[in-house]
């Protein structure tokens, strides 16, 4: 994990950090000059779906990519013939820059389908704050400097971790099942992620009124508790969690970042 982030997007706009693409078509015999290719390595093993891997760089952006091909092993009939993994290390990924890489590598007529993408938010919101105020229904796993919500097999999950001093990164990992159901089946349709309810799935809330008393209110001992504990309390007492909580300013800021999504 590197500490690379983009100052001009910090607390301003969301972007795609890593994109995995399934490509159906024929590889060009001579790639165009707008990409540089490295060594072609054999990577076939019992834990690999592909026999070969070749890394490269997009000359226009400097972003690295990896080309995996030659379906291999027990899943060879289920995986696409080509898998491209491209990362935003020197500039944010855009539809134009990713398409330039694919056009340089494959013959005309290929089909590119997004199989996984990481919708990324770089913020100054403290890690502890996000842990205490998120109230999604996904399972949570804590690590030394990161938190993961959801399982490795779920159609979407969230990762939160320290990217650099004072920079916390929040990533939505969207997998093929969710992208398919959202009709995101091409590079250009990735712009639809702004229409997904990412922060309806992963809400960040706070108590609506900490001073309320009486029936239907939160006991004093829970008024500083995490939103997960409050949700469990509401389930036991049959209270409407949504009536006791409201959006945090931090959630509204993240929603604005999603509205300025770079692609």
WOGIJO-V15408 format. One line per field, one symbol per residue. phi: phi as a letter, one per 30 degrees, with the letter a starting at -180 (. if undefined). psi: psi as a letter, one per 40 degrees, with the letter a starting at -180 (. if undefined). burial: # if it has 9 or more other ideal C-beta (glycine too) atoms within 8 Angstrom, else .. A space follows every 10 residues. Layout:
phi = ???
psi = ???
burial = ???
This chain:
phi = .ccdbcedcd hbbdacdbbc bccclcdddb edddbcccdc cdbdadcccb dbbbcabddd ciddbbccai ebidcddccd dbbccbbccc addbeddddd ddddcbdejd bcbdcabcdc bcbcddeddd ddcdbdcddb bcbebabccj cdcddaabbb addaeicccc bcccceeddd dcicbbdddd ddddcddecd dbdbbbddbd cdbjdiccee dcdcdddddd dddddddhcd eddcbbdded dddddddddc eca
psi = hiehihdeeh fdiiihdhhh hhhhahiidh iieeihiaih ihehideiei dihhiahhdd dehiihhhig hiaeedeeii dihhhhigdd iiiidddddd dddddiiiei hhhhdiihhh hhiehidddd ddeifieiih hiadfihhhi ieeieiihhh ihdihehhhh hhhhiddddd defgeiddee eeddeigded dgihiihdhe eiiaieihid eeeeiidddd ddddddefih ddeeiihidd dddddddddf hh.
burial = ....##..## ...####### #####.##.. ....#..... ..##...### #########. ..#######. ###..#..## .#######.. ###.#.#### ##.###...# .######### ###.#.#.## #.####.#.. .....##### ...#.##### ###...#### ######.### ...#.##.## ###....##. .######... ......##.. .##...#### #.##....#. #..##.##.# #####.##.# ###
